[in-house]
């Protein structure tokens, strides 16, 4: 088991495989006109490679930044569970 920083997860309840996608966001420095790429890792649920590519492109439709898909690879991950990261303390008063 190793730790990986995942910036986005694209779920698909009908999919049975998970793919790790590396995506480079492209920005241009206005002063020097130099292109800068920052690579992020995303997890995509899909049934096959083409499905993962389609799902990734669909999930990225709303982004305003230019991006390039660097790589997509199938992972040995079997399942991913959604976590409730809200406060563990309840805001309700206890019942008497």
C-alpha positions in Angstrom: 0.0 0.0 0.0 1.3 3.4 -0.8 0.0 6.9 -0.3 -1.0 8.9 -3.4 -2.3 12.4 -3.6 -5.5 12.3 -5.6 -6.9 15.7 -6.6 -10.2 14.5 -8.1 -12.3 11.3 -8.2 -14.8 10.5 -11.0 -17.2 7.9 -9.8 -19.3 5.6 -11.9 -21.5 3.1 -10.0 -21.7 0.8 -13.0 -18.0 0.5 -13.5 -15.8 -2.3 -12.2 -12.3 -0.9 -12.7 -10.4 2.1 -11.5 -7.9 4.0 -13.6 -5.2 6.5 -12.4 -5.0 9.5 -14.7 -2.3 12.1 -14.7 -3.4 15.4 -16.1 -1.2 18.4 -16.8 -2.8 21.8 -16.4 -1.2 24.3 -18.7 -0.7 28.0 -17.7 1.3 30.7 -19.4 3.4 33.2 -17.5 2.3 36.6 -18.8 5.6 38.3 -18.1 7.9 35.7 -19.7 5.5 33.9 -22.0 6.8 30.6 -20.7 4.4 27.6 -20.6 4.1 26.0 -17.2 2.6 22.6 -16.5 1.4 21.3 -13.2 0.6 17.6 -13.1 -2.2 16.3 -10.9 -3.5 12.8 -10.3 -7.1 11.8 -10.7 -9.0 8.5 -10.1 -11.5 7.5 -12.7 -14.0 4.6 -12.5 -14.7 2.9 -15.8 -15.2 -0.5 -17.4 -12.4 -0.2 -19.9 -9.6 2.2 -21.1 -11.8 4.0 -23.6 -14.5 4.5 -21.0 -12.0 6.0 -18.6 -10.8 8.4 -21.2 -14.4 9.4 -22.1 -15.3 9.7 -18.4 -12.3 11.9 -17.7 -13.0 14.2 -20.6 -16.6 14.4 -19.5 -15.6 15.3 -15.9 -13.2 17.9 -17.2 -15.7 19.7 -19.4 -16.4 22.4 -16.8 -12.8 23.4 -16.2 -11.7 26.8 -17.6 -8.0 25.8 -17.6 -6.2 24.2 -20.6 -5.2 20.6 -19.8 -3.5 17.7 -21.4 -3.9 14.0 -20.4 -0.4 12.7 -19.7 -1.3 9.1 -18.9 -4.1 6.7 -17.9 -3.3 3.4 -16.3 -5.5 0.7 -14.8 -5.0 0.3 -11.0 -5.4 -2.8 -8.8 -7.9 -0.8 -6.7 -11.1 -2.8 -6.2 -13.4 -0.2 -4.6 -13.5 3.4 -3.4 -15.8 4.5 -0.6 -17.2 8.0 -0.3 -16.2 9.6 3.0 -18.3 12.0 5.0 -15.7 14.6 6.0 -18.1 16.8 7.8 -17.8 17.7 11.5 -17.9 14.7 13.8 -19.8 16.8 16.4 -23.5 17.0 16.1 -25.2 20.5 16.1 -28.4 19.1 17.5 -29.2 19.3 21.2 -29.3 15.9 22.9 -32.7 14.4 23.6 -33.8 14.3 27.2 
